[in-house]
Amino acid sequence: MLIKRETEKTETKRTLASGADLLLEALKAQGVELVFGYPGGAVLPLYDAIYRQAFNNILVRHEQAAVHAAEGYAKATGKTGVVFVTSGPGATNTVTGIADAMLDSIPLVVFTGQVGCAAIGTDAFQEVDILSITAAITKQSYQVHDSGSLAEVVKEAFAVASSGRPGPVVVDLPKDVAAMAVDEQQRSQTAGGFTAKTPVYPQRKLAFTKMQQLRDALLRAQKPLLLVGGGVIAAGAVPEFRRFVHRYKLPVVSTLLSLGALPVSDPFSLGMGGMHGSYQANLAFSECDFLLNIGSRFDDRLATNTSQFAPKAQVAQIDIDDSEFGKMILPDFAVAADAKEALNWLLAHPAKTQVRDHQAWLQQLSAWQHEHPQHYVEEKGKIKPQAVIAEVGRLTAGDATIVTDVGQHQMWTAQYYPFTRAHQLITSGGLGTMGFGLPAAIGAKLAVPEKEVVLFVGDGGLQMTSEELDVIRDYRLNIKIILLNNQTLGMVRQWQDLFYKKRRSQTVFNGQPDFIKLAHAYGLKGLRLASQNWRETLADVFATQESVLVEARIPALEQVYPMVAPGQPNQKMLGVD
Amino acid sequence: MHEIVVCKMKNRVGVLNRFTGLLTRRNINIENAVIISTSKHQVEAKVELRTEKAQNLTHLKRVLAKQIDILSVSWYSCESAAETTALLVAGIEKNN
């Protein structure tokens, strides 16, 4: 797939191969189809090779966006996202995205340009020690000092990023290494044999006895509960997970990052748990007698009070990263394993005792759902954000790739979009990065062009990376941007109202740009929904095959409920009446 | 309590930076450190830490162990500073 802009010319004539050529060949050997990047002085040799080799580089408008776009690409496909930026400010602009990828376990390889080897350490123009700056937010980092080691470094970087618990890797590339001439032998080494992943971690044997104990305890439970995390999606274990749920008849609570692992409509789905989770999911935590967590890290937005979390339950945890055991909650059963391998074991080793049907427990959960279903109040003449999201869910039959920014709209999306499949929701979970949405949607659309891609974004987040609208125009992408505009920084305003006596410090915008004109300025369609016919307008938007920025002016004081106040146990929810 | 962590690491640029960064973010200070090269490609760091937070240490051990360039982690608790120093020095003499 070659993605080219209209004005771009390609010169295919080969000149003498350089370290940069070698790098691109090593990337091709890894199956990389495109990178997200932005040129600069220190990567001139690299961008020259891109020009000569007609390599796919998606030209973003800010380096932070390159990383978020690569995250969107990686989340939509499960592949490793790749970023090229220059040294100095180009490199420092990637820091937020790298931290975001680290917290959400997204495989990325970020190539940062660096000044020439001889100038390193001299405070040269656009020199920065990006390896030290990113050490705390990367799985691993490398600086390449010899073109002869480039292929090996690329191979290892991809293996580290994608194996075990995925995460970001930085490769710092001095300008002279990229410009260095390479011989034919080095090139042939690069071309062959680098498609196989290097095993970075020793293969771990699944602990048979521990798995048996875990399974037997699960089968003894009267009120079992399954907590599914993003690790199940990262492991490619969704089919096994769904079979396991139905075989063992287990109610399931999702985290934000695992929405879609089980369809919302599945009878065993309780929806999302945690701070803005569903009533039944949060009560299930407090009442279950056995909690099996697969691939979730007991984040503080999920387990809002760890000392009172699942107080009646034995806790079992399956995670590929054993440093998660006891970090937040000490499990009674802990198995360090890939989710797919563990689920396959559970499916292949049924116990001799019969699986209980948990009828009373499932009925109790269902009763809670009926007592307090997810709901919002319709107001005449107003467009409610929850209604817009549900309507988009209907128009896209729950099959769109959904990207969000961060804030209230993100939680409403998690609550009201009818997710049906894995890799469907692309959102910034751990770091909560405003400005993530628009570039991540670009990355997602390039990854899955056959899917409808919908971005839900707030007015605060859109203004953080709105320059990327130009990339949508440039590459003629079809992304439906649903701007839920409450003219405030809604989630912070919600906390101020609830916990700071409504002192709305710096959260209400004093005037805003005209977002429709902004869309027009970037050559995109833009329209504002009117309260009397917004459903029809939305239907028209989704009937088109081009990008549209749709602004919905929503009530400024709309709250996200239910809400568990920070530090409170999960069953203490606000907004449940 | 005086804790000594012994890490065998690949002898790569930046590996100690990663090691100390994991201590820094937990506000753990280094009291003493002995770092020696044990072979062409490996170094061994013996580092004395002082901390009271037991749970933090359990997590820290596991996080250290999963670093790509850290090959093994072992841990010793000492009752006194004298015992700690003796252990560190003995280690050096043994390696010499």
Interface residues (C-beta under 8 A of the other chain):
Chain A: L131 S132 A135 A136 K139 Q140 S141 Q143 V160 G164 V200 D321 D322 S323 F325 G326 K327
Chain B: V13 G14 N17 R18 G21 R25 Q55 T58 H59 R62 V63 A65 K66 I68 D69
